[in-house]
Amino acid sequence: MSIGCLCIHGYTGSPEEVQPLADFLSGRTTWEISNPTLPGHGEELDLQGHYYQEWIATAELALLDLLERNDTIVIIGFSMGGMIAAYLTAKYRINRLVLLSAAGKYVSLPQMYKDIYEMFADAWKGALASNELFTRYQRKLQQTYLFSTFEFMKCVQFTRPYLKQVRCPVLIIQGELDGMVPKKTAEFLDEEIPAEEKELVFLKNSKHLICHGDDKDELFDTVLEFLD
């Protein structure tokens, strides 16, 4: 039996948001893992003129490509990518779904600014990892267009009704310290999704970038156990 795993990153993000988890799974399984870049996204953003339909279509094409070679498909979606993942799960026969910090409610931009300044403070203390995150988020905010933010909101509005059509086993993971997608969002997803097999996990020391957080080892083990 061959297994394909599709990873979908978040709004203003890049595959790097979920790459640590993808690398972990790649090193411990024989799965075919796909981690595409959504149009206008990546380390250098070019969001102007891109529509949410393009983001969904890109993820869907990557899924169809995996389906050509694999009997079993699992999807991991982070933030906005989690909502796209739920939509694809409702539309296709997906075996298991993992939602990481999924944006069932809108992302809080003021919280993003707050996190940036906290990262900056950590960087002054010599925390190089936080300095890297600070640089990444600072660049995001400078390159994000208001038009694209509305497209993000449209994407969440379009995909949200499909939560009620997700029937396969679902793992929902949320950071306790995530202010951009707060704890109540994970609880909302748990209530909306009618799948009989569901697991809701909160990581005590994680913020929004959950695959890069202090609990990443626990996250990776939990995801592998659920998917395997």
Summary of the structure (lengths in Angstrom):
residues: 228
radius of gyration: 16.4
end to end distance: 12.3
largest distance: 49.8
contacts: 801
relative contact order: 0.17
helix: 52%
strand: 14%
